[in-house]
Amino acid sequence: MVQELAAALAEIELLRAENERLRGLLGLTDDRQAEPPVAWEPTLFAPAVPPRPVVDRRSAPADKIGLFRSLFAGRDDVYAVRWQNDRSGKSG
């Protein structure tokens, strides 16, 4: 049992040394305490609208209206001038 444990520990040390050699060949460092790299984000198709603010029932009315308008935004460049219902004849 003691011999098996010693053999296993020796094999672990050999594997660690091989891993270190391979990391050196690949140019990888064993810096596991460093911050992870910043995720890449595409710049070609940047979001057209800014992120929505967090709104809850305690938020100001202006914030609630701003959220509603961002969710149900229509076109600002098109306005109806007159409409008419052909079936009922109503217009406005």
C-alpha positions in Angstrom: 0.0 0.0 0.0 2.8 2.4 0.9 4.6 1.5 -2.3 1.5 2.2 -4.4 1.1 5.6 -2.7 4.7 6.5 -3.4 4.4 5.4 -7.0 1.2 7.4 -7.5 2.8 10.5 -5.9 5.9 10.1 -8.2 3.6 9.8 -11.2 1.8 13.0 -10.2 5.1 14.9 -10.0 6.1 13.6 -13.4 2.8 14.7 -14.9 3.0 18.1 -13.2 6.5 18.6 -14.6 5.3 17.6 -18.1 2.3 20.0 -17.8 4.7 22.8 -16.8 7.0 22.0 -19.8 4.0 22.0 -22.2 2.7 25.3 -20.8 6.1 26.8 -21.4 6.1 25.6 -25.0 2.7 27.1 -25.6 3.6 30.4 -23.9 0.9 29.9 -21.2 1.6 31.1 -17.6 0.2 29.6 -14.5 -1.2 32.9 -13.3 -4.5 31.6 -11.9 -5.0 34.5 -9.5 -5.2 37.1 -12.2 -8.5 38.7 -13.3 -10.1 36.9 -16.3 -9.7 38.7 -19.6 -12.4 41.1 -20.7 -14.9 39.5 -23.0 -14.8 40.5 -26.6 -17.8 42.5 -27.8 -18.5 43.3 -31.5 -18.3 46.9 -32.4 -19.8 46.7 -35.9 -23.3 46.0 -34.7 -23.4 48.1 -31.5 -26.8 48.1 -29.8 -29.0 50.7 -31.2 -30.7 51.5 -27.9 -29.0 52.0 -24.6 -29.7 49.5 -21.9 -33.0 50.1 -20.1 -32.8 51.5 -16.5 -34.1 49.4 -13.6 -37.6 50.6 -12.8 -39.8 49.4 -10.0 -42.8 50.7 -8.2 -40.8 53.2 -6.1 -39.3 54.8 -9.2 -40.1 58.3 -10.3 -43.0 58.7 -12.8 -40.6 60.1 -15.3 -38.5 57.0 -15.1 -41.6 54.8 -15.5 -42.7 56.8 -18.6 -39.2 56.6 -20.1 -39.2 52.8 -19.7 -42.7 52.5 -21.2 -41.7 54.6 -24.2 -38.5 52.6 -24.7 -40.5 49.4 -24.7 -43.3 50.6 -27.0 -41.4 53.1 -29.2 -42.8 53.8 -32.6 -41.5 55.8 -35.5 -40.9 59.4 -34.7 -40.8 60.4 -38.4 -44.3 59.2 -39.4 -47.5 60.8 -38.3 -51.0 60.0 -39.3 -52.8 62.9 -40.9 -56.2 61.5 -41.4 -57.8 58.1 -41.3 -61.1 56.7 -42.6 -62.8 53.4 -42.1 -64.3 52.4 -45.4 -66.8 50.0 -43.8 -68.3 52.3 -41.2 -67.4 55.6 -42.8 -65.9 56.9 -39.5 -62.9 59.2 -39.9 -60.7 61.2 -37.7 
